[in-house]
Amino acid sequence: MSEQVGTITWISGPVVRARGSRHVGMLELVEVGTERLVGEVIGLKGDQMTVQVYEETAGMQTGAPIFGTGLPLSVELGPGLIQSIYDGVQRPLPLIEEAVGSFINRGARFDSISREKKWKFTPKVKVGDEVKGGAVLGAVMETDTFEHRIMLNPDDSGTISWIAASGEYTVTDVIAKVKMGREEKSVTMLQRWPVRRARPFVSRRGANIPLITGQRILDTFFPVAKGGAAGIPGPFGSGKTVTQHSIAKWADAEIIVYIGCGERGNEMTEVLQEFPHLVDPRTGRPLMERTVLIANTSNMPVAAREASIYTGITIAEYYRDMGYHVALMADSTSRWAEALREVSGRLEEMPAEEGYPAYLAGRLAEFYERAGYVNNLNGTQGSVSIVGAVSPPGGDFSEPVTQHTKRFIRCFWALDKSLASARHFPAINWLDSYSEYLEDVAFWWREKTGKDWLSMRNRAMELLSEESRLSQIVKLVGPDALPYTERMVLETTRLIREGILQQNATESVDAFSSVEKQIRMLELVLYFHERGMAIVRRGAPINLIHDLPVVDTIIRAKSTVTNEEMHKFDDIQKQIDQQMGQLDAEYRS
């Protein structure tokens, strides 16, 4: 039992102050009040400590005790994380609901990982082997299709003096003993790791392999690399959550960590109800079998919202260290920043722009820099890719969270409410968005598809930019005032917008596009454009090209051609040649 280290003297929401700072360390986990609420020491001054409490403090009185633990705020890591649903400080929500109902009782304590469940352990080392931090000691099948690698704590190293035989063990059973100098340390399948400390690795690798999401506007036009960081800012109703759901379902990552950080309860309810029923397209198994959910809704204690981001990224790094590719969805970092602002106000700190604390940029940087494609301590390679949603009030991208986020990410997917209102989904504005990974992933695209993806992508973006300029003229004088060549640009960009950029997440064929299908669609539209431009330059009216039957065929190809039917694009190209050839023959003379 932990001993009392202080007495509360001041309370303001989730922040309390107490005498007794000489008995605790900075960022130490403490238990506050007689109900032993979870808290973390965030300030020490003289004999006074400041504690951030991760549970509701209503009814607490001055004079109440504070108990020390001697440990930093940590998460439990081991078999059993996958398919779990946690709150911001890793309390298992399904177990809490089972025990106390729909609302969490203050001071409720539950093991994050089951101590009773047995796992079939298979050793990967033998007695006498030299092992360093991160070494894989054995493996268990966490689900029917996923191997969980049991690793030595990154801070330990030594010689294996004993290893358990193949068999079933709980996470607290000793499965190995490591001789470390004169000491012998017992190793279990359960690790604890401080959430605010990034897990170590050997070195970073170049971010030159794209994270394929199956979403055409993301993969073809604004790709994010594995180990990269992307931001999705957008106003209410523009489709941030649905876009992240699509990425979570289709991205080529082995593990998904989804953090619902301060979102409305009904949105998280959709996630919690939908994810268990989604089918992983690769294995045919439930998507939850490679997913960890962290749900910290807007009506939960605000301080725990701040911790949820770190809980999620630590779990993601743990699976990265096994050699897996992990995609982390944070929805949304704006709510996390609001939690920082509220706690900062309680601490009476000097506010910066729009009331956010002066260290907002530093905290965002700490979070996003934990993304990366790395060489692990055990010789494997793994990655953590971060996709952070931002909810700027009123869709104002000049507000601090969006602006600071842009400093630390290299991929920006700007959602547009006007596109969403026009039923264009994903509602990502192709003029405001950008990716700095284009040159990095160009070689991968060339190797994978054998085509010059970057040149085609840049040509399509030039046409879309030209369309934006021409649209202003059309609004003033109408389309008939434009020459045929410029109206051909508008026709081509309509095909790009409706045939490539628009995508239906609920339609089986259109929900996911392979890279081969994406590049072929883009190539087909640009081929149509070049043939069309040659004909209109000879004087053919643009309406004849607009009325060609192949135009509708190109637009409908996204939902009529499956990822396995690439030969159908050859048929469409033959239709373009045939129909354009007839027009060309008429106007060549």
TORTI-722185 format. One record per residue (C-alpha): x, y, z negated. Coordinates in steps of 0.2 Angstrom, whole numbers. Each point is the difference from the previous one (the first is absolute). Example, Ala and Ser with C-alpha at 12.3 -4.5 7.8 and 13.67 -1.06 7.14 Angstrom:
xx->62	yy->-22	zz->-39
xx->6	yy->17	zz->3
***
This chain:
xx->0	yy->0	zz->0
xx->7	yy->17	zz->5
xx->3	yy->12	zz->-14
xx->-6	yy->18	zz->-3
xx->11	yy->13	zz->7
xx->-10	yy->16	zz->-1
xx->-16	yy->9	zz->-5
xx->-11	yy->10	zz->12
xx->0	yy->19	zz->-3
xx->-9	yy->6	zz->16
xx->-12	yy->-7	zz->13
xx->-5	yy->7	zz->17
xx->-8	yy->-12	zz->12
xx->12	yy->-14	zz->5
xx->15	yy->9	zz->-8
xx->4	yy->-1	zz->-19
xx->14	yy->6	zz->-10
xx->7	yy->-8	zz->-15
xx->14	yy->1	zz->-13
xx->13	yy->-13	zz->0
xx->10	yy->2	zz->16
xx->16	yy->-6	zz->-7
xx->-7	yy->-18	zz->0
xx->-5	yy->-1	zz->18
xx->9	yy->2	zz->17
xx->-5	yy->10	zz->15
xx->-13	yy->-10	zz->11
xx->-2	yy->-13	zz->-13
xx->-17	yy->-9	zz->-1
xx->-9	yy->4	zz->-16
xx->-17	yy->-5	zz->-8
xx->-11	yy->15	zz->-5
xx->-12	yy->0	zz->-15
xx->-8	yy->-14	zz->-10
xx->-7	yy->-7	zz->17
xx->18	yy->-1	zz->7
xx->-4	yy->9	zz->16
xx->14	yy->-2	zz->13
xx->11	yy->16	zz->2
xx->17	yy->5	zz->6
xx->12	yy->13	zz->-7
xx->2	yy->14	zz->12
xx->8	yy->13	zz->-11
xx->12	yy->1	zz->-15
xx->3	yy->17	zz->-8
xx->8	yy->1	zz->-18
xx->-11	yy->-12	zz->-11
xx->-14	yy->1	zz->12
xx->-5	yy->-13	zz->14
xx->-12	yy->3	zz->14
xx->-10	yy->-15	zz->5
xx->-10	yy->-3	zz->16
xx->-15	yy->-12	zz->-5
xx->-6	yy->-12	zz->14
xx->-17	yy->-2	zz->-8
xx->-15	yy->11	zz->-6
xx->5	yy->10	zz->-16
xx->-17	yy->6	zz->-5
xx->-3	yy->-1	zz->-18
xx->18	yy->-1	zz->-5
xx->6	yy->10	zz->-15
xx->16	yy->8	zz->-5
xx->9	yy->-10	zz->-13
xx->-3	yy->-16	zz->10
xx->16	yy->-11	zz->1
xx->11	yy->-3	zz->15
xx->9	yy->-17	zz->2
xx->16	yy->-3	zz->10
xx->3	yy->-15	zz->11
xx->18	yy->4	zz->5
xx->-4	yy->-4	zz->18
xx->-3	yy->11	zz->15
xx->-17	yy->0	zz->10
xx->2	yy->-16	zz->10
xx->-10	yy->-12	zz->11
xx->0	yy->-19	zz->-1
xx->7	yy->-9	zz->15
xx->-2	yy->-18	zz->4
xx->-12	yy->-13	zz->9
xx->-18	yy->6	zz->-2
xx->1	yy->18	zz->7
xx->-7	yy->-4	zz->16
xx->-19	yy->0	zz->1
xx->0	yy->10	zz->-17
xx->-10	yy->17	zz->-2
xx->8	yy->11	zz->-13
xx->-2	yy->18	zz->-7
xx->13	yy->13	zz->0
xx->10	yy->-8	zz->-15
xx->-2	yy->-18	zz->7
xx->-14	yy->-6	zz->-11
xx->-10	yy->-13	zz->9
xx->-17	yy->7	zz->4
xx->-9	yy->-17	zz->4
xx->5	yy->-7	zz->-17
xx->-5	yy->16	zz->-9
xx->-17	yy->0	zz->8
xx->-2	yy->-18	zz->-5
xx->4	yy->3	zz->-18
xx->-7	yy->18	zz->-4
xx->-11	yy->4	zz->15
xx->1	yy->13	zz->13
xx->8	yy->14	zz->-10
xx->18	yy->-2	zz->-8
xx->0	yy->1	zz->-18
xx->14	yy->11	zz->-8
xx->15	yy->-10	zz->-5
xx->-5	yy->-15	zz->10
xx->14	yy->-12	zz->2
xx->2	yy->-14	zz->13
xx->15	yy->-8	zz->8
xx->3	yy->6	zz->17
xx->5	yy->-17	zz->6
xx->-8	yy->-16	zz->-7
xx->10	yy->-9	zz->-13
xx->-10	yy->-16	zz->1
xx->0	yy->-3	zz->19
xx->13	yy->-13	zz->6
xx->10	yy->2	zz->16
xx->9	yy->-14	zz->9
xx->18	yy->6	zz->-1
xx->14	yy->-7	zz->12
xx->18	yy->5	zz->-4
xx->12	yy->7	zz->13
xx->16	yy->0	zz->-10
xx->9	yy->-13	zz->-10
xx->10	yy->0	zz->-16
xx->17	yy->8	zz->2
xx->-5	yy->12	zz->13
xx->6	yy->18	zz->-1
xx->-15	yy->12	zz->1
xx->-2	yy->19	zz->1
xx->-14	yy->11	zz->-3
xx->-15	yy->-3	zz->12
xx->6	yy->-18	zz->4
xx->-14	yy->-12	zz->4
xx->-1	yy->-13	zz->-13
xx->-15	yy->-9	zz->6
xx->-17	yy->2	zz->9
xx->-19	yy->-3	zz->-4
xx->-14	yy->1	zz->12
xx->-10	yy->15	zz->-6
xx->-14	yy->-4	zz->13
xx->-2	yy->-14	zz->12
xx->10	yy->10	zz->13
xx->12	yy->11	zz->-10
xx->16	yy->-5	zz->-8
xx->5	yy->10	zz->-16
xx->18	yy->0	zz->-3
xx->6	yy->0	zz->-18
xx->14	yy->12	zz->-1
xx->13	yy->4	zz->-14
xx->-2	yy->17	zz->-8
xx->10	yy->13	zz->11
xx->10	yy->5	zz->-16
xx->6	yy->-18	zz->-4
xx->14	yy->-11	zz->7
xx->9	yy->-16	zz->-5
xx->1	yy->-19	zz->2
xx->-15	yy->-12	zz->0
xx->2	yy->-11	zz->-16
xx->-17	yy->-8	zz->2
xx->-14	yy->0	zz->13
xx->-18	yy->-7	zz->-2
xx->-5	yy->-16	zz->10
xx->-14	yy->2	zz->13
xx->-16	yy->1	zz->-9
xx->-14	yy->11	zz->-7
xx->4	yy->14	zz->-12
xx->-8	yy->16	zz->-6
xx->8	yy->17	zz->3
xx->7	yy->0	zz->-18
xx->8	yy->-17	zz->0
xx->19	yy->0	zz->2
xx->4	yy->-6	zz->18
xx->19	yy->4	zz->-1
xx->14	yy->4	zz->-12
xx->14	yy->12	zz->6
xx->17	yy->1	zz->-9
xx->5	yy->18	zz->-1
xx->17	yy->1	zz->-8
xx->-2	yy->-7	zz->-17
xx->-19	yy->1	zz->0
xx->-12	yy->-11	zz->8
xx->-16	yy->8	zz->6
xx->-17	yy->-9	zz->3
xx->-9	yy->5	zz->16
xx->-19	yy->-2	zz->3
xx->-10	yy->4	zz->15
xx->-6	yy->16	zz->-8
xx->9	yy->16	zz->2
xx->-3	yy->18	zz->-7
xx->6	yy->15	zz->9
xx->-1	yy->19	zz->-4
xx->-12	yy->8	zz->12
xx->10	yy->16	zz->2
xx->16	yy->-9	zz->4
xx->3	yy->-5	zz->18
xx->5	yy->-19	zz->2
xx->18	yy->-1	zz->7
xx->6	yy->-6	zz->17
xx->16	yy->-1	zz->9
xx->-2	yy->12	zz->15
xx->-13	yy->8	zz->11
xx->-3	yy->-6	zz->18
xx->-5	yy->11	zz->14
xx->-18	yy->2	zz->2
xx->-1	yy->-6	zz->18
xx->-14	yy->-13	zz->0
xx->-18	yy->7	zz->1
xx->-13	yy->-5	zz->-12
xx->-13	yy->-7	zz->12
xx->-17	yy->5	zz->-6
xx->-10	yy->-5	zz->16
xx->-7	yy->18	zz->0
xx->4	yy->7	zz->18
xx->2	yy->18	zz->-5
xx->12	yy->-5	zz->-14
xx->11	yy->-13	zz->8
xx->0	yy->8	zz->18
xx->1	yy->18	zz->-4
xx->5	yy->3	zz->-18
xx->9	yy->-16	zz->-7
xx->6	yy->-2	zz->-17
xx->15	yy->-12	zz->-3
xx->1	yy->-14	zz->-13
xx->7	yy->8	zz->-15
xx->-6	yy->17	zz->5
xx->-12	yy->12	zz->-8
xx->-16	yy->7	zz->9
xx->-13	yy->13	zz->-6
xx->-19	yy->0	zz->4
xx->-7	yy->17	zz->-4
xx->-18	yy->4	zz->3
xx->-15	yy->8	zz->-7
xx->-15	yy->-10	zz->-8
xx->-9	yy->-11	zz->13
xx->14	yy->0	zz->13
xx->4	yy->-19	zz->-2
xx->16	yy->-1	zz->-11
xx->-6	yy->-15	zz->-10
xx->-6	yy->-10	zz->15
xx->16	yy->4	zz->9
xx->10	yy->-7	zz->-15
xx->-12	yy->-15	zz->-1
xx->4	yy->-4	zz->19
xx->19	yy->2	zz->-3
xx->-2	yy->-11	zz->-16
xx->-9	yy->-14	zz->10
xx->10	yy->0	zz->16
xx->18	yy->6	zz->-4
xx->14	yy->-12	zz->2
xx->5	yy->0	zz->-18
xx->0	yy->-16	zz->-11
xx->-7	yy->9	zz->-15
xx->-12	yy->15	zz->-2
xx->0	yy->10	zz->-16
xx->-16	yy->12	zz->0
xx->0	yy->14	zz->-13
xx->-17	yy->8	zz->-2
xx->6	yy->15	zz->-9
xx->-13	yy->12	zz->-7
xx->-12	yy->-4	zz->14
xx->-19	yy->0	zz->-3
xx->-7	yy->-16	zz->-8
xx->-11	yy->-4	zz->15
xx->15	yy->0	zz->12
xx->10	yy->-12	zz->-11
xx->-16	yy->-10	zz->-2
xx->0	yy->-2	zz->19
xx->18	yy->-6	zz->0
xx->-3	yy->-12	zz->-15
xx->-15	yy->-7	zz->9
xx->7	yy->-1	zz->17
xx->18	yy->-6	zz->-2
xx->-4	yy->-17	zz->-8
xx->-11	yy->-3	zz->15
xx->12	yy->6	zz->14
xx->9	yy->-14	zz->9
xx->19	yy->1	zz->4
xx->1	yy->-1	zz->19
xx->17	yy->-9	zz->-1
xx->-5	yy->-14	zz->-12
xx->-19	yy->-1	zz->1
xx->1	yy->1	zz->-19
xx->-8	yy->14	zz->-11
xx->10	yy->17	zz->1
xx->1	yy->0	zz->-19
xx->12	yy->-14	zz->1
xx->14	yy->13	zz->4
xx->-7	yy->15	zz->-8
xx->2	yy->8	zz->-17
xx->-14	yy->14	zz->-5
xx->3	yy->14	zz->-12
xx->-16	yy->9	zz->-4
xx->1	yy->16	zz->-10
xx->-16	yy->10	zz->4
xx->-4	yy->18	zz->-3
xx->-10	yy->-4	zz->-16
xx->15	yy->-10	zz->-8
xx->12	yy->9	zz->-11
xx->10	yy->13	zz->10
xx->17	yy->-4	zz->-7
xx->-2	yy->-19	zz->6
xx->-3	yy->7	zz->17
xx->18	yy->8	zz->0
xx->7	yy->-17	zz->-5
xx->-9	yy->-10	zz->13
xx->11	yy->6	zz->14
xx->16	yy->-7	zz->-9
xx->-9	yy->-16	zz->-5
xx->-4	yy->-3	zz->18
xx->17	yy->4	zz->7
xx->9	yy->-11	zz->-13
xx->-11	yy->-15	zz->5
xx->4	yy->4	zz->18
xx->19	yy->1	zz->-3
xx->-1	yy->-17	zz->-9
xx->-7	yy->-9	zz->15
xx->12	yy->9	zz->11
xx->15	yy->-7	zz->-10
xx->-7	yy->-17	zz->4
xx->4	yy->4	zz->19
xx->-18	yy->5	zz->5
xx->-7	yy->15	zz->9
xx->-12	yy->9	zz->-10
xx->-13	yy->14	zz->5
xx->-6	yy->11	zz->-14
xx->-15	yy->11	zz->2
xx->-2	yy->14	zz->-12
xx->-18	yy->8	zz->0
xx->2	yy->14	zz->-4
xx->16	yy->9	zz->-5
xx->-10	yy->16	zz->-2
xx->-10	yy->-7	zz->-15
xx->17	yy->-6	zz->-7
xx->6	yy->18	zz->2
xx->-16	yy->6	zz->-9
xx->4	yy->-11	zz->-15
xx->17	yy->7	zz->-1
xx->-8	yy->18	zz->1
xx->-12	yy->-4	zz->-14
xx->14	yy->-8	zz->-12
xx->11	yy->15	zz->4
xx->-13	yy->12	zz->-5
xx->-3	yy->-9	zz->-16
xx->19	yy->1	zz->-3
xx->-2	yy->19	zz->2
xx->14	yy->-1	zz->14
xx->2	yy->15	zz->12
xx->-10	yy->-4	zz->15
xx->6	yy->2	zz->18
xx->-10	yy->2	zz->16
xx->-19	yy->-4	zz->-2
xx->3	yy->-5	zz->-18
xx->11	yy->-15	zz->4
xx->15	yy->-3	zz->-11
xx->17	yy->6	zz->7
xx->6	yy->-18	zz->1
xx->-13	yy->-6	zz->12
xx->12	yy->-1	zz->15
xx->12	yy->-9	zz->-11
xx->-13	yy->-13	zz->-5
xx->-6	yy->-3	zz->18
xx->18	yy->-2	zz->5
xx->4	yy->-13	zz->-13
xx->-16	yy->-10	zz->6
xx->4	yy->1	zz->19
xx->18	yy->-3	zz->-2
xx->-4	yy->-18	zz->-7
xx->-5	yy->-5	zz->18
xx->13	yy->-8	zz->10
xx->7	yy->-15	zz->10
xx->14	yy->-7	zz->-11
xx->13	yy->-14	zz->-2
xx->-5	yy->-8	zz->-16
xx->11	yy->-6	zz->-14
xx->-3	yy->-18	zz->5
xx->5	yy->2	zz->18
xx->-18	yy->1	zz->7
xx->-7	yy->15	zz->9
xx->-17	yy->8	zz->-5
xx->-9	yy->16	zz->2
xx->-13	yy->11	zz->-9
xx->-10	yy->12	zz->12
xx->-11	yy->13	zz->-8
xx->-15	yy->7	zz->7
xx->-7	yy->14	zz->-11
xx->-17	yy->9	zz->3
xx->-1	yy->18	zz->-4
xx->-17	yy->9	zz->-4
xx->3	yy->18	zz->3
xx->-15	yy->11	zz->-6
xx->-10	yy->6	zz->15
xx->13	yy->-9	zz->11
xx->12	yy->14	zz->-3
xx->17	yy->-7	zz->5
xx->10	yy->15	zz->-7
xx->-4	yy->-5	zz->-18
xx->15	yy->-6	zz->-11
xx->-3	yy->-19	zz->0
xx->-1	yy->-1	zz->19
xx->15	yy->12	zz->3
xx->11	yy->-9	zz->-13
xx->-5	yy->-17	zz->7
xx->5	yy->5	zz->17
xx->18	yy->3	zz->-7
xx->2	yy->-18	zz->-5
xx->-8	yy->-10	zz->14
xx->4	yy->-2	zz->18
xx->-17	yy->-5	zz->7
xx->-15	yy->12	zz->-2
xx->-17	yy->-6	zz->6
xx->-12	yy->15	zz->-1
xx->-18	yy->-4	zz->-2
xx->-12	yy->12	zz->8
xx->-18	yy->3	zz->-6
xx->-6	yy->6	zz->17
xx->6	yy->-17	zz->8
xx->-9	yy->-10	zz->-14
xx->-16	yy->11	zz->3
xx->1	yy->-4	zz->19
xx->1	yy->-19	zz->-5
xx->18	yy->-1	zz->6
xx->9	yy->-13	zz->-11
xx->13	yy->-1	zz->-6
xx->-2	yy->19	zz->-1
xx->19	yy->3	zz->1
xx->4	yy->17	zz->9
xx->13	yy->-4	zz->13
xx->6	yy->18	zz->1
xx->3	yy->2	zz->-19
xx->7	yy->-17	zz->-4
xx->18	yy->-5	zz->3
xx->13	yy->-14	zz->-3
xx->18	yy->2	zz->-2
xx->3	yy->-19	zz->3
xx->-2	yy->1	zz->19
xx->18	yy->-2	zz->4
xx->3	yy->-12	zz->-14
xx->-13	yy->-13	zz->6
xx->2	yy->3	zz->19
xx->13	yy->-14	zz->2
xx->-12	yy->-12	zz->-9
xx->-14	yy->4	zz->12
xx->11	yy->-3	zz->15
xx->6	yy->-16	zz->-6
xx->-17	yy->-6	zz->-5
xx->-10	yy->6	zz->16
xx->14	yy->2	zz->13
xx->-8	yy->17	zz->4
xx->6	yy->18	zz->-3
xx->-13	yy->4	zz->-14
xx->8	yy->16	zz->-5
xx->-1	yy->8	zz->17
xx->-18	yy->-5	zz->2
xx->-5	yy->6	zz->-17
xx->8	yy->17	zz->3
xx->-8	yy->1	zz->17
xx->-17	yy->-3	zz->-8
xx->3	yy->13	zz->-13
xx->5	yy->13	zz->13
xx->-17	yy->-3	zz->8
xx->-9	yy->1	zz->-16
xx->8	yy->17	zz->-4
xx->-4	yy->6	zz->18
xx->-18	yy->-5	zz->-3
xx->0	yy->11	zz->-16
xx->5	yy->15	zz->10
xx->-12	yy->-3	zz->14
xx->-14	yy->-3	zz->-12
xx->1	yy->18	zz->-5
xx->-1	yy->6	zz->18
xx->-15	yy->-12	zz->3
xx->-9	yy->8	zz->-15
xx->2	yy->17	zz->8
xx->-3	yy->-3	zz->19
xx->-7	yy->-18	zz->1
xx->9	yy->-15	zz->8
xx->-4	yy->5	zz->18
xx->12	yy->14	zz->-1
xx->15	yy->-12	zz->-2
xx->9	yy->-7	zz->15
xx->-2	yy->-19	zz->3
xx->17	yy->-4	zz->-7
xx->-4	yy->7	zz->-17
xx->-17	yy->-8	zz->0
xx->9	yy->-16	zz->3
xx->10	yy->3	zz->-16
xx->-17	yy->2	zz->-9
xx->-6	yy->-16	zz->8
xx->15	yy->-10	zz->-5
xx->0	yy->7	zz->-18
xx->-18	yy->-5	zz->-2
xx->6	yy->-18	zz->4
xx->14	yy->1	zz->-13
xx->-12	yy->7	zz->-13
xx->-15	yy->-12	zz->3
xx->10	yy->-15	zz->6
xx->15	yy->0	zz->-11
xx->-1	yy->12	zz->-15
xx->-18	yy->-5	zz->-5
xx->-1	yy->-16	zz->-9
xx->-14	yy->-10	zz->-8
xx->5	yy->-7	zz->-17
xx->-16	yy->-11	zz->-1
xx->2	yy->-8	zz->17
xx->9	yy->-16	zz->1
xx->9	yy->2	zz->16
xx->4	yy->19	zz->-2
xx->5	yy->0	zz->-19
xx->17	yy->-6	zz->4
xx->11	yy->3	zz->15
xx->16	yy->-9	zz->3
xx->15	yy->10	zz->5
xx->-1	yy->-9	zz->17
xx->-18	yy->6	zz->3
xx->4	yy->17	zz->-6
xx->15	yy->3	zz->12
xx->-10	yy->-8	zz->14
xx->-15	yy->12	zz->-3
xx->11	yy->15	zz->0
xx->9	yy->-6	zz->15
xx->-16	yy->-2	zz->9
xx->-7	yy->17	zz->-4
xx->16	yy->9	zz->6
xx->0	yy->-11	zz->16
xx->-18	yy->6	zz->3
xx->6	yy->18	zz->-3
xx->14	yy->-1	zz->13
xx->-11	yy->-8	zz->13
xx->-13	yy->13	zz->-3
xx->11	yy->15	zz->0
xx->7	yy->-5	zz->17
xx->-17	yy->-1	zz->8
xx->-7	yy->16	zz->-7
xx->16	yy->9	zz->6
xx->-6	yy->-5	zz->18
xx->-17	yy->9	zz->-4
xx->-11	yy->-14	zz->-6
xx->-14	yy->7	zz->-12
xx->3	yy->-5	zz->-18
xx->-18	yy->-6	zz->-2
xx->4	yy->-15	zz->12
xx->13	yy->-6	zz->-12
xx->-11	yy->3	zz->-15
xx->-13	yy->-11	zz->8
xx->11	yy->-14	zz->4
xx->-7	yy->-16	zz->-8
xx->18	yy->-4	zz->-7
xx->-1	yy->15	zz->-12
xx->-13	yy->-9	zz->-11
xx->10	yy->-16	zz->1
xx->15	yy->8	zz->-7
xx->-9	yy->8	zz->-14
xx->-9	yy->-16	zz->-5
xx->16	yy->-10	zz->2
xx->3	yy->3	zz->-19
xx->-15	yy->-11	zz->-5
xx->-1	yy->-12	zz->16
xx->18	yy->-5	zz->1
xx->7	yy->-10	zz->-15
xx->18	yy->-1	zz->-6
xx->2	yy->-17	zz->9
xx->-7	yy->6	zz->17
xx->14	yy->11	zz->6
xx->-3	yy->-6	zz->18
xx->-16	yy->9	zz->1
xx->10	yy->17	zz->0
xx->8	yy->-6	zz->16
xx->-18	yy->-2	zz->7
xx->-5	yy->17	zz->-5
xx->16	yy->7	zz->8
xx->-5	yy->-9	zz->16
xx->-17	yy->9	zz->-1
xx->9	yy->17	zz->-2
xx->11	yy->-4	zz->15
xx->-16	yy->-5	zz->10
xx->-11	yy->14	zz->-4
xx->13	yy->13	zz->0
xx->7	yy->-7	zz->17
xx->-17	yy->3	zz->8
xx->0	yy->18	zz->-6
xx->18	yy->2	zz->5
xx->-4	yy->-6	zz->18
xx->-14	yy->12	zz->2
xx->10	yy->15	zz->-5
xx->17	yy->-5	zz->7
xx->-5	yy->5	zz->17
***
